[in-house]
Amino acid sequence: MAESELLTTCLLAGRIMIESGAEMYRVDDTMTRIAHNGGEAAAVVFTTPTGLFIGSEHSPLVKLGTIRKRTIDMEKVMRVNALSRRFAAGECSLHELHEALIGIDANTPTFPLWLQVVAAAVCSALLMVLFAQQNDWRDLPLAAVAGGAGFYAFAWLDRVTRVQFISSVAGAFVVAALAWLGVRIGIGRSLDNIIIGAVMPLVPGVAITNSIRDMLAGHLVSGMVRGMEAILSAAAIGVGVAVIFRFF
Amino acid sequence: MEILIQASFSYLATVAFAIIINVPRRNLNLAGWAGLIGWMTYWGLMVTVHPGRMLANLLGALAIGLAAMWFARWQKTPVILFTIPGLVPLVPGATAYQAVRALVLGERADAGMYFVRVVLVAGAIAVGFMLAQLVAELMYRTVWRAR
């Protein structure tokens, strides 16, 4: 019974970390550590971005879990890490650890949506200036509006449909439509610059880099899965924008 | 003046992205600094010695990696709290978008060029991080343990 709870706890910790975008070697490491500190020295861990297994070399018991959503949530990664450190230091029992992990999974606070939208707007406008390599002040407001609105459309649809491809297409479409409209009525100048800035909160740049890091670290399966996901989401954004370019 | 604009914009853009991916409030400032350090390394190299896009990205990622490891050790948090937002100005997201757009619009030659650039830049950044890890490990073995 105790062993079963130990493996379940490890599995939950691993699942939360993968869902929140932690690096694979860190997920393996955390799960093995929790198992070790809980008295299971010979734990075997196998993780992929779509499912994970944990078992013990000395018993026939193996637990597996599936992962359906993959986002980036640094607060969760940090909380699981902090908990695992406390468990290692003997400051909490296995049962308390399990309860705390369930709490993290269910209710970790995020920044309010309006703040995220404002952040996406700021991020879009400033990165546009950095990437354009010319001080393109006139396009700043339009890039901010398009970036914020695109991110809002993405976040809203993501909650409704749970299919990331569709929300990415819609987000990119909103970005491109607003940018095109703004340039048409004269409040923006360079359509290309504006769109490149405004899609920045949506593009999978970090995912592409992480997938190559995973592969170099020997996690071939995770590298392929995350890379494929990044390619799909880049394709979705390209499609969303291309609709505008094609017809106008 | 130009340096001030580049520095403040990379800092603020990184903090803004950190808010989107839910970096804990008290780490936002340091995440911004990681982004600033990486972008200023990249941009500074690009406008002064022109080392080429790949080498500049590699050194930028190396700078982010070292800074982030130092921050993580200091704050006792996972290192990705700083590396992921810090990377945002460098990462080839815009290029990936340009590649797909060129492909959809039928400009195959451009699309191929952009795709190759995405893979090369992402690879350079990944190697930069690996070097940062290596340097940190060596420092840990020699400097810190010798104390």
Interface residues (C-beta under 8 A of the other chain):
Chain A: G21 A22 E23 R26 I72 D73 M74 E75 K76 V77 M78 N81 A82 R85 T108 T110 F111 L115 Q116 A119 A120 V122 C123 L126 L127 V129 L130 F131 N135 F151 I196 V199 M200 P201 V203 P204 G205 V206 I208 T209 N210 S211 I212 R213 L216 A230 A234 A235 I237 G238 V239 V241 A242 F245 R246
Chain B: I5 Q6 F9 S10 L12 A13 V15 A16 F17 A18 I19 I20 I21 N22 V23 P24 N27 W39 W43 K76 T77 P78 I80 L81 I84 L87 V88 P89 V91 P92 G93 A94 A96 Y97 Q98 A99 V100 R101 L103 V104 L105 V118 V119 A122 G123 I125 A126 V127 F129 M130
